[in-house]
Amino acid sequence: MDILLSVIAELATSLVFLGLASLAVYWSLVRGFQPRTTILMGALMIVVYVGGSFAADQLSSHPDSWASIQQTFDQIWQVKAKALTDDKMPQSDIDLIQSLFKEYFLFCLPAWIVSGSLFAGFLAYYLVSAIGSRITSRIGAPTPFWKWIIPDYLIFGLILGGMVKLLSPENTWMEMVGDNLLVVFVFIYTFAGLTITSFYFRKWRFPVIARLLTYALLFELTFNAVCVLLGVADIWLDFRKLKKTPMEPIS
């Protein structure tokens, strides 16, 4: 019963975030903003909402929000550690996984919020465009997924994150900044890689089932790295030859 209530609560929270993003996206589309800008507006709405809620909790008499987040992390990790112990994994390996889990999930929470907000903004754009384009001429049909191109200059964000990570002393705020930058830009270039795979799925007429299975596989860590590399390499190789043709997602 507790698990069911938890799932319902998470679903309700996700719907609230999607609703907030959809309002911002609708406002942007009606005013003629370009698709990329509308997605950023939707993401910004969620970031402001989450940031404002966190700040309000910090200023109120409620328990410290960060302490609550750490407590939740510890509870999740205890369940995970028990499962690893039951699988007879050496304690040294469990400690290493815990360290990585804390470094790239707990301490990179701001990056995951930003990434999740971008994803919600993207979903909201497609939802509002698909419905709104049938209701009013002020909203155009959504841009096909395979046509999206990440601006070349964003590679400097990925490079900056890597440099800060490498040059900062361990367990410092600067290292955390580097980790957060890496998480956000790896997410962005994963998206870029997925648009490239979508282009070739369409070109080679892959069946829908095969596409879905391949997308699921791409989220596995090893294949996810391949996806990121595709997104980065597209800056120079232009796999789809779309940069020669001006279209909205590029502008």
PAZAPA-4460 file (N, C-alpha, C; in steps of 0.05 Angstrom, whole numbers, plus 32768, in hexadecimal, padded with zeros to 4 digits):
% residues 251
    n_x    n_y    n_z   ca_x   ca_y   ca_z    c_x    c_y    c_z   seq   type   mol
   8011   7FE8   8000   8000   8000   8000   8011   8019   8000     1      M     A
   8027   8019   8010   8039   8030   8011   8046   8034   7FF6     2      D     A
   804D   801E   7FE8   805A   8021   7FCE   8046   802D   7FBA     3      I     A
   802D   8024   7FBB   8018   802F   7FA9   8014   804D   7FAE     4      L     A
   8013   8055   7FC7   800F   8071   7FCD   8027   8082   7FC4     5      L     A
   803F   8076   7FC6   8057   8084   7FBD   8057   8087   7F9F     6      S     A
   804E   8073   7F91   804D   8075   7F73   8038   808A   7F6B     7      V     A
   8021   808A   7F79   800C   809E   7F73   8016   80BA   7F78     8      I     A
   8025   80BE   7F8E   802F   80D8   7F95   8044   80E1   7F80     9      A     A
   8055   80CF   7F77   8069   80D6   7F63   805C   80DD   7F48    10      E     A
   8047   80CD   7F41   8038   80D2   7F28   802B   80ED   7F29    11      L     A
   801E   80F4   7F40   8011   810D   7F43   8025   8125   7F41    12      A     A
   803C   8121   7F4E   8051   8136   7F4C   805A   813A   7F2F    13      T     A
   805E   8124   7F21   8067   8126   7F05   8052   8134   7EF4    14      S     A
   8038   812F   7EF9   8023   813C   7EEA   8022   815A   7EF0    15      L     A
   8027   8161   7F09   8028   817D   7F11   803E   818B   7F01    16      V     A
   8056   817F   7F01   806D   818B   7EF3   8067   818D   7ED5    17      F     A
   805B   8178   7EC9   8054   8179   7EAD   8040   818E   7EA7    18      L     A
   802D   8192   7EBA   8018   81A6   7EB6   8024   81C2   7EB7    19      G     A
   8037   81C7   7ECA   8044   81E1   7ECC   8054   81E7   7EB2    20      L     A
   8063   81D3   7EA9   8072   81D6   7E90   8060   81DB   7E79    21      A     A
   8049   81CD   7E78   8036   81D1   7E61   802B   81ED   7E60    22      S     A
   8025   81F9   7E78   801B   8214   7E78   802F   8227   7E6D    23      L     A
   8049   8224   7E75   805E   8236   7E6B   8062   8232   7E4D    24      A     A
   8061   8219   7E44   8065   8213   7E28   804E   821E   7E17    25      V     A
   8036   821B   7E21   801E   8226   7E12   8021   8244   7E0F    26      Y     A
   8028   8251   7E25   802B   826F   7E25   8040   8277   7E10    27      W     A
   8056   8268   7E0F   806C   826E   7DFD   8064   8269   7DE0    28      S     A
   8057   8253   7DDA   804F   824D   7DBF   803A   8260   7DB4    29      L     A
   8027   8268   7DC5   8013   827B   7DBC   801F   8296   7DB5    30      V     A
   8035   829D   7DC2   8042   82B6   7DBD   8057   82B4   7DA7    31      R     A
   8059   829D   7D9A   806A   829A   7D83   8087   8293   7D89    32      G     A
   808D   828B   7DA1   80A8   8283   7DA7   80AF   8269   7D99    33      F     A
   80C9   8266   7D93   80D2   824E   7D85   80D2   8236   7D98    34      Q     A
   80D0   821D   7D8C   80CE   8205   7D9D   80E4   8202   7DB2    35      P     A
   80FD   8209   7DAB   8112   8206   7DBF   810D   8218   7DD7    36      R     A
   8105   8231   7DD1   80FF   8244   7DE6   80E8   823B   7DF7    37      T     A
   80D3   822F   7DEB   80BC   8226   7DFA   80C4   8210   7E0E    38      T     A
   80D5   81FE   7E05   80DF   81E9   7E17   80EE   81F4   7E2F    39      I     A
   80FF   8208   7E29   810E   8215   7E3F   80FB   8223   7E52    40      L     A
   80E6   822F   7E48   80D2   823D   7E59   80C4   8229   7E6B    41      M     A
   80BD   8212   7E5F   80B0   81FD   7E6F   80C2   81F3   7E85    42      G     A
   80DC   81EF   7E7E   80EF   81E5   7E92   80F4   81FA   7EA8    43      A     A
   80F5   8213   7E9F   80FA   8229   7EB2   80E3   822B   7EC7    44      L     A
   80CB   8226   7EBE   80B3   8227   7ED0   80B7   8212   7EE6    45      M     A
   80C0   81FA   7EDF   80C3   81E5   7EF3   80DA   81EB   7F06    46      I     A
   80F0   81F5   7EFB   8108   81FB   7F0B   8100   8211   7F1F    47      V     A
   80F1   8226   7F16   80E9   823B   7F28   80D7   8230   7F3E    48      V     A
   80C4   821F   7F37   80B2   8213   7F4A   80C0   8203   7F5F    49      Y     A
   80D2   81F1   7F56   80E1   81E0   7F68   80F4   81F1   7F7A    50      V     A
   8102   8204   7F6D   8114   8215   7F7D   8105   8226   7F91    51      G     A
   80EE   8230   7F89   80DD   8240   7F9C   80D3   822F   7FB3    52      G     A
   80CB   8217   7FAD   80C1   8205   7FC2   80D7   81FE   7FD6    53      S     A
   80EF   81F9   7FCB   8106   81F3   7FDC   810D   820A   7FEE    54      F     A
   810D   8222   7FE2   8114   823A   7FF2   80FF   823F   8007    55      A     A
   80E5   823B   8000   80D0   823F   8014   80D2   822C   802B    56      A     A
   80DA   8213   8025   80DE   8200   803B   80F5   8207   804D    57      D     A
   810A   8212   8040   8121   821A   8050   811B   8231   8063    58      Q     A
   8109   8243   805A   8103   825A   806A   80ED   8255   807E    59      L     A
   80DF   823F   807B   80C9   8239   808D   80D3   822A   80A6    60      S     A
   80C0   8222   80B7   80C7   8213   80CF   80C9   81F5   80CA    61      S     A
   80C6   81ED   80B1   80C7   81D0   80AA   80E3   81C6   80AE    62      H     A
   80E6   81AB   80B0   8101   81A0   80B1   8112   81A8   8098    63      P     A
   812C   81A9   809C   813E   81B0   8086   8139   819E   806D    64      D     A
   8135   81AB   8056   812E   819C   803E   8146   818A   8035    65      S     A
   815E   8195   8037   8175   8185   802E   8179   816D   8040    66      W     A
   8175   8170   805A   8177   815A   806D   8162   8144   8066    67      A     A
   814A   814D   805E   8135   813A   8056   813D   812B   803D    68      S     A
   814A   8139   802A   8153   812C   8011   8168   8118   8017    69      I     A
   817B   811F   8029   8190   810C   8030   8185   80F4   803E    70      Q     A
   8171   80F8   804F   8165   80E2   805D   8157   80CF   8049    71      Q     A
   8149   80DA   8035   813C   80CA   8021   8151   80BA   8011    72      T     A
   8167   80C7   800A   817D   80BA   7FFC   8187   80A2   800D    73      F     A
   818C   80A6   8027   8196   8091   8038   8183   8079   8039    74      D     A
   8169   807F   8039   8155   8069   803A   8156   8059   8020    75      Q     A
   8158   8068   8009   8159   805A   7FF0   8172   8049   7FEE    76      I     A
   8188   8055   7FF7   81A2   8046   7FF6   81A2   802D   8007    77      W     A
   8195   802E   801E   8194   8017   8030   8187   8000   8022    78      Q     A
   8171   8005   8013   8164   7FF0   8004   8176   7FE5   7FEE    79      V     A
   8183   7FF8   7FE0   8195   7FF0   7FCA   81AD   7FE0   7FD5    80      K     A
   81B8   7FE9   7FEC   81CF   7FDB   7FF7   81C8   7FBF   8000    81      A     A
   81B0   7FBC   800C   81A7   7FA1   8014   81A5   7F8E   7FFD    82      K     A
   819A   7F99   7FE6   8198   7F88   7FCE   81B4   7F80   7FC4    83      A     A
   81C7   7F92   7FC5   81E2   7F8C   7FBB   81EF   7F78   7FCE    84      L     A
   81EB   7F7B   7FE8   81F6   7F68   7FFB   81EA   7F4C   7FF8    85      T     A
   81D0   7F4B   7FF2   81C3   7F31   7FED   81CE   7F24   7FD4    86      D     A
   81D8   7F34   7FC1   81E4   7F29   7FA9   8201   7F22   7FAD    87      D     A
   820A   7F24   7FC7   8226   7F1D   7FCF   823B   7F2E   7FC1    88      K     A
   8234   7F47   7FBD   8248   7F5A   7FB2   825C   7F62   7FC8    89      M     A
   8276   7F63   7FC2   828A   7F6B   7FD6   8283   7F87   7FE2    90      P     A
   8289   7F8A   7FFC   8283   7FA4   8009   8292   7FBB   7FFC    91      Q     A
   82AA   7FB6   7FF3   82BA   7FCC   7FE6   82AB   7FD6   7FCD    92      S     A
   829F   7FC4   7FBE   8290   7FCC   7FA6   8277   7FDB   7FAD    93      D     A
   8269   7FD2   7FC3   8251   7FE0   7FCC   8258   7FFC   7FD5    94      I     A
   826F   7FFF   7FE3   8277   801A   7FEC   827D   802C   7FD4    95      D     A
   8289   8021   7FBF   828F   8030   7FA7   8275   8039   7F99    96      L     A
   8262   8027   7F97   8248   802E   7F8B   823A   8044   7F9B    97      I     A
   823B   8041   7FB5   822E   8055   7FC7   823B   8071   7FC2    98      Q     A
   8256   8071   7FC0   8264   808B   7FBC   825B   8097   7FA1    99      S     A
   825A   8087   7F8C   8252   8091   7F72   8235   809A   7F72   100      L     A
   8224   808A   7F7F   8208   8090   7F80   8203   80AB   7F8E   101      F     A
   8212   80AF   7FA4   820F   80C8   7FB3   821A   80E0   7FA2   102      K     A
   8231   80DB   7F95   823E   80F1   7F86   822D   80FA   7F6E   103      E     A
   8222   80E6   7F5F   8214   80ED   7F46   81F6   80EE   7F48   104      Y     A
   81EB   80E8   7F5F   81CE   80EA   7F62   81C6   80FE   7F78   105      F     A
   81D0   80F9   7F90   81C9   810B   7FA6   81D5   8127   7FA2   106      L     A
   81F0   8128   7F9E   81FD   8142   7F9B   81F8   814F   7F80   107      F     A
   81ED   8140   7F6D   81E7   814B   7F52   81C9   814F   7F50   108      C     A
   81BB   8151   7F66   819E   8156   7F66   8196   816E   7F55   109      L     A
   81A4   8185   7F58   819D   819C   7F47   819E   8196   7F29   110      P     A
   81B2   8186   7F21   81B4   817F   7F04   819D   816D   7EFC   111      A     A
   8195   815A   7F0D   817F   8149   7F06   8165   8158   7F05   112      W     A
   8162   816D   7F16   814A   817D   7F15   8149   818D   7EFA   113      I     A
   8160   8198   7EF2   8161   81A6   7ED9   815C   8193   7EC1   114      V     A
   8168   817C   7EC2   8164   8168   7EAC   8147   815F   7EAB   115      S     A
   813C   8159   7EC2   8120   8151   7EC3   810D   8167   7EB9   116      G     A
   8114   8180   7EC0   8104   8197   7EB7   8105   819A   7E99   117      S     A
   811C   8196   7E8D   811F   8197   7E70   810F   8181   7E63   118      L     A
   810F   816A   7E6E   8100   8153   7E63   80E2   8159   7E65   119      F     A
   80D9   8164   7E7C   80BD   816B   7E7F   80B5   8180   7E6B   120      A     A
   80C7   8194   7E67   80C1   81A9   7E54   80BF   819E   7E38   121      G     A
   80CF   818A   7E31   80CF   817E   7E17   80B4   816E   7E13   122      F     A
   80AC   815F   7E27   8093   8150   7E26   807C   8164   7E23   123      L     A
   807D   8179   7E33   8067   818D   7E33   8065   819A   7E17   124      A     A
   807C   819F   7E0A   807C   81AB   7DEF   806D   8199   7DDC   125      Y     A
   8073   817F   7DDC   8066   816D   7DC9   8049   816A   7DD0   126      Y     A
   8042   8169   7DEA   8026   8166   7DF2   8016   817F   7DE9   127      L     A
   8020   8197   7DF0   8011   81AF   7DEA   8010   81B4   7DCB   128      V     A
   8026   81AE   7DBD   8027   81B3   7DA0   8014   81A0   7D92   129      S     A
   8014   8186   7D9A   8003   8172   7D8D   7FE5   8179   7D91   130      A     A
   7FDE   8182   7DA9   7FC2   8189   7DAE   7FBB   81A5   7DA4   131      I     A
   7FCD   81B8   7DAB   7FC7   81D4   7DA4   7FC6   81D9   7D86   132      G     A
   7FD6   81CB   7D76   7FD7   81CF   7D59   7FBC   81C8   7D4C   133      S     A
   7FAC   81B7   7D5A   7F92   81AF   7D4F   7F7C   81C2   7D57   134      R     A
   7F83   81D3   7D6B   7F6F   81E5   7D75   7F72   8201   7D6A   135      I     A
   7F8B   820A   7D68   7F90   8226   7D5F   7FA7   8227   7D4C   136      T     A
   7FA6   8239   7D38   7FBB   823C   7D25   7FD3   824A   7D31   137      S     A
   7FD0   8255   7D49   7FE7   8263   7D56   7FFC   8250   7D60   138      R     A
   7FF5   8236   7D61   8008   8222   7D6A   800D   820F   7D53   139      I     A
   8027   820C   7D4C   802E   81FA   7D36   8031   81DD   7D40   140      G     A
   8032   81CA   7D2D   8036   81AE   7D33   8052   81AB   7D3F   141      A     A
   8056   8197   7D50   8070   8193   7D5D   8086   818B   7D49   142      P     A
   809E   8195   7D4E   80B5   818E   7D3D   80BB   8170   7D40   143      T     A
   80BF   8162   7D2A   80C6   8145   7D2C   80DF   8141   7D3D   144      P     A
   80DE   812C   7D4D   80F4   8127   7D60   810F   8125   7D52   145      F     A
   8110   8118   7D3B   8129   8113   7D2E   8136   812D   7D22   146      W     A
   8127   8143   7D22   8132   815C   7D17   8140   816D   7D2C   147      K     A
   813E   8166   7D46   814A   8178   7D5A   8168   8176   7D59   148      W     A
   8174   818E   7D5C   8192   8190   7D5C   819A   81A1   7D74   149      I     A
   81AE   8197   7D82   81B9   81A5   7D99   81CC   81BB   7D8F   150      I     A
   81CA   81D4   7D99   81DD   81E9   7D90   81FA   81E1   7D95   151      P     A
   820B   81E6   7D82   8227   81DE   7D85   8235   81EA   7D9D   152      D     A
   822D   8202   7DA5   823C   820F   7DBB   8237   8202   7DD6   153      Y     A
   8223   81F1   7DD8   821F   81E3   7DF2   8235   81CF   7DF9   154      L     A
   8245   81C8   7DE5   825C   81B7   7DEB   826F   81C3   7DFF   155      I     A
   826F   81DE   7E00   8281   81EB   7E14   8277   81E6   7E30   156      F     A
   825D   81E2   7E34   8254   81DB   7E4F   825D   81C0   7E58   157      G     A
   825D   81AD   7E45   8268   8192   7E4B   8285   8193   7E51   158      L     A
   8294   81A2   7E41   82B1   81A5   7E45   82B7   81B2   7E60   159      I     A
   82A8   81C7   7E66   82AC   81D5   7E7F   82A7   81C3   7E97   160      L     A
   8291   81B3   7E96   828B   81A0   7EAB   82A2   818D   7EAF   161      G     A
   82AD   8182   7E99   82C3   816F   7E9B   82DC   817B   7EA7   162      G     A
   82E2   8194   7E9E   82FA   81A1   7EA9   82F7   81A8   7EC6   163      M     A
   82E0   81B2   7ECF   82DC   81B8   7EEB   82DE   819E   7EFC   164      V     A
   82D2   8188   7EF2   82D4   816F   7F00   82F0   8165   7F03   165      K     A
   8300   8167   7EED   831B   815D   7EEE   832E   816E   7EFF   166      L     A
   832A   8188   7EFE   833D   819A   7F0B   8336   81A0   7F28   167      L     A
   831E   8199   7F31   8316   819F   7F4D   831F   818A   7F60   168      S     A
   8327   8192   7F79   832D   817E   7F8D   8315   816D   7F93   169      P     A
   8319   8154   7F9C   8303   8142   7FA2   82F3   814C   7FBA   170      E     A
   82D9   8146   7FB9   82C6   814C   7FCF   82C5   816A   7FD5   171      N     A
   82C5   817A   7FC0   82C2   8197   7FC4   82AA   81A1   7FB4   172      T     A
   82A2   81BA   7FBA   828B   81C6   7FAC   8291   81C8   7F8E   173      W     A
   82AA   81CE   7F87   82B0   81D1   7F6B   82AD   81B6   7F5C   174      M     A
   82B4   81A1   7F69   82B0   8187   7F5C   8293   8181   7F58   175      E     A
   8282   8189   7F6C   8265   8185   7F6A   825A   8195   7F53   176      M     A
   8265   81AE   7F4F   825C   81BE   7F38   8263   81B0   7F1E   177      V     A
   827B   81A5   7F1C   8283   8197   7F04   8271   817F   7EFF   178      G     A
   826B   8170   7F14   8259   8158   7F11   823E   8160   7F07   179      D     A
   8233   8176   7F12   8218   817F   7F0A   8218   8188   7EED   180      N     A
   822D   8196   7EE5   822F   819E   7EC9   8230   8186   7EB6   181      L     A
   823F   8172   7EBE   8242   815A   7EAE   8227   814C   7EAB   182      L     A
   8219   8149   7EC1   81FF   813B   7EC0   81EC   814A   7EAD   183      V     A
   81EA   8164   7EAF   81D8   8173   7E9D   81E0   8170   7E80   184      V     A
   81F9   8174   7E7A   8201   8173   7E5E   8203   8157   7E52   185      F     A
   8208   8143   7E63   8205   8127   7E5A   81E8   8121   7E53   186      V     A
   81D6   812B   7E63   81B9   8128   7E5D   81B3   8135   7E42   187      F     A
   81BD   814D   7E3E   81B7   815B   7E25   81C2   814C   7E0C   188      I     A
   81DA   8142   7E0F   81E6   8134   7DF8   81DB   8117   7DF5   189      Y     A
   81D0   810C   7E0A   81C1   80F3   7E07   81A8   80F8   7DF6   190      T     A
   819B   810E   7DFB   8184   8116   7DEB   818D   811A   7DCE   191      F     A
   81A3   8127   7DC9   81AD   812B   7DAE   81B2   8111   7DA0   192      A     A
   81BE   80FE   7DAF   81C3   80E3   7DA3   81A9   80D5   7D9C   193      G     A
   8195   80D8   7DAD   817B   80CB   7DA7   816E   80D6   7D8E   194      L     A
   8171   80F0   7D89   8165   80FC   7D71   8173   80F1   7D58   195      T     A
   818D   80EB   7D5A   819B   80E0   7D44   8192   80C3   7D3E   196      I     A
   8190   80B4   7D54   8186   8098   7D50   8169   8098   7D44   197      T     A
   8159   80AC   7D4D   813E   80AE   7D43   813E   80B4   7D25   198      S     A
   8151   80C4   7D1C   8153   80CB   7D00   8159   80B2   7CEF   199      F     A
   816B   80A1   7CF9   8172   8089   7CE9   815D   8074   7CEC   200      Y     A
   814F   8072   7D02   8138   8060   7D04   8124   8067   7CEF   201      F     A
   811F   8081   7CEC   810B   808A   7CD8   8116   8085   7CBC   202      R     A
   812F   808A   7CB7   813B   8086   7C9D   813B   8069   7C94   203      K     A
   8142   8057   7CA7   8143   803B   7CA1   8129   802C   7CA6   204      W     A
   8113   803B   7CAD   80F9   8030   7CB1   80F8   801A   7CC6   205      R     A
   8104   801F   7CDD   8103   800B   7CF3   80E6   8008   7CFC   206      F     A
   80DE   7FEF   7D03   80C3   7FEB   7D0F   80C2   7FF9   7D2A   207      P     A
   80AA   8001   7D32   80A6   8010   7D4B   80B0   8000   7D63   208      V     A
   80AB   7FE6   7D64   80B4   7FD5   7D7A   80D2   7FD5   7D7C   209      I     A
   80E0   7FD3   7D65   80FD   7FD3   7D65   8108   7FEE   7D6F   210      A     A
   80FA   8003   7D68   8103   801E   7D71   8100   8020   7D8F   211      R     A
   80EA   8018   7D9A   80E5   801A   7DB7   80FA   8009   7DC6   212      L     A
   80FF   7FF1   7DBC   8113   7FE0   7DCA   812F   7FEC   7DC9   213      L     A
   8136   7FF8   7DB2   8150   8005   7DAF   8152   801E   7DC1   214      T     A
   813D   802E   7DC3   813D   8045   7DD5   8141   803C   7DF2   215      Y     A
   8133   8026   7DFA   8137   801C   7E15   8153   8013   7E1A   216      A     A
   815F   8007   7E05   817B   7FFE   7E08   818E   8015   7E0A   217      L     A
   8188   802B   7DFD   8199   8042   7DFE   819C   804F   7E19   218      L     A
   8188   8049   7E2B   8189   8054   7E46   819A   8043   7E58   219      F     A
   81A3   802C   7E4F   81B7   801C   7E5E   81D1   802B   7E5D   220      E     A
   81E1   802A   7E72   81F8   803C   7E76   820B   803B   7E5E   221      L     A
   8213   8023   7E54   8227   8021   7E3F   821C   802E   7E25   222      T     A
   8203   8027   7E1E   81F8   8032   7E05   81F1   804F   7E08   223      F     A
   81EC   8058   7E21   81E7   8074   7E26   8200   8084   7E1F   224      N     A
   8218   8079   7E26   8231   8086   7E1F   8234   8089   7E01   225      A     A
   822C   8074   7DF2   822D   8075   7DD5   821B   808B   7DCB   226      V     A
   8204   808E   7DD7   81F1   80A2   7DCF   81FD   80BE   7DD3   227      C     A
   820A   80C2   7DEA   8217   80DC   7DF0   822C   80E2   7DDB   228      V     A
   823C   80CE   7DD5   8252   80D2   7DC1   8246   80D9   7DA6   229      L     A
   8230   80CD   7D9E   8222   80D4   7D85   821A   80F2   7D85   230      L     A
   820F   80FA   7D9C   8206   8116   7D9E   821D   812A   7D9C   231      G     A
   8233   8123   7DA9   824B   8134   7DA7   8257   8134   7D8B   232      V     A
   825A   811D   7D80   8266   811A   7D65   8256   8128   7D50   233      A     A
   823C   812B   7D54   822B   8138   7D40   8233   8155   7D3B   234      D     A
   8241   8161   7D4F   824A   817D   7D4C   825B   8180   7D33   235      I     A
   826C   816C   7D2F   827F   816D   7D19   8277   815C   7D01   236      W     A
   8269   8146   7D06   8263   8133   7CF0   8248   8138   7CE3   237      L     A
   8236   8146   7CF2   821B   814C   7CE7   820E   8134   7CDA   238      D     A
   8209   811F   7CEA   8200   8105   7CDF   81E7   8108   7CCD   239      F     A
   81D5   811A   7CD4   81BC   811C   7CC5   81BD   8131   7CAF   240      R     A
   81D3   8140   7CAD   81D5   8155   7C99   81BF   8169   7C9B   241      K     A
   81B7   816F   7CB3   81A1   8182   7CB8   81AB   819F   7CBC   242      L     A
   81C5   81A1   7CC3   81CF   81BC   7CC9   81D2   81CD   7CB0   243      K     A
   81D2   81C0   7C99   81D4   81CF   7C80   81B9   81DB   7C78   244      K     A
   81A4   81D0   7C84   8189   81DA   7C7E   817D   81E8   7C96   245      T     A
   8178   8202   7C94   816E   8211   7CAB   8152   8207   7CB3   246      P     A
   814F   81FF   7CCC   8135   81F7   7CD7   8133   8200   7CF4   247      M     A
   811C   8202   7CFE   8117   8210   7D18   8128   8205   7D2F   248      E     A
   812A   81EA   7D33   8139   81E1   7D4B   8156   81E9   7D4B   249      P     A
   8161   81F2   7D34   817D   81FA   7D33   817F   8217   7D3C   250      I     A
   816B   8227   7D36   816D   8244   7D3A   816B   824B   7D57   251      S     A
***
